[in-house]
């Protein structure tokens, strides 16, 4: 972390000159300039005084949020195959997120396992083929280019009702797959 650059950024956000900050902390403008250019380092007490004058504190100043990875490649997907079905978790470790997207491929006649009622919502987009979303025993058909959305409070599963392979993106919130 570049201490000086971060101090300067906060000072500028508060629309303070180096001189104004120096006056608030009983320091010199030259000392503030040296700090901002990383030519010197403040004591903890001086840093606390500076941050207090800037409306911040040590905890907030040193807290850096990690944005995490944003783009994932196909080589990072986690694949599971079973009985006419291929599951691809397209976001590794998505179960720690608010939603979990899975790319599902079903052979003709194949179906996902029955998912029992739970908290949450589900969304899907059919990329290839024809499927039926079976929810509480009732079939809802969707084909390529169509989407589906439902609450997860009833028993549900998806079956390929077409003659060819079906591919769809299925997103559950909270993670459930």
C-alpha positions, 0 to 999 in steps of 0.5 A: 500500500502506498500510504502517501498516495492514499492520504493524498486521495482522501485529502483531495476527496475532502477538498482540503489543501495540504496547508489546511490539513497541516493546520488541522494537525499542527504540522507543516505543509512541507511535512504533508507534501513529504508524506504524500510523496512517500519521502517520509513516514508518519508515527502512528500517533501522527497518522491517527491525527491525520486520519481523524482530521480527514474523517477516517480512522486506522481501521478504515484506512487500512481496510482494502476490499478485495473485489475477487475474480470477475471473469472465468474461463471454460477451463475453470468450470467444474464438470460433473457427469451422470446418467445422461446429464452434464453439469458445469459450475461456470463460477468456481466456488459459487456456493459462497455467493448469493447465486449459483449458475450452472450450465446443464446438458440433458440427453433426450429423456434425461431429467435432473434429480428432484429438488425438494422445497427450499428457500430461494428462487430459480432462473433459467435460460434455454440455449438449445433444445426443449425442456419441461420444468416440472414444479409441484407435478405440473409441466411448464415447457420452454424451448431455445431462446426462452427463459423460466423463473420460479420460487423454490418452495415446491418440489421441482426438476427439469426434463429434456422433452425434445429429440436432441440434446437440451442445454440451459443455464440454471441459476439458483439463489441461494446456492443449492446445486 
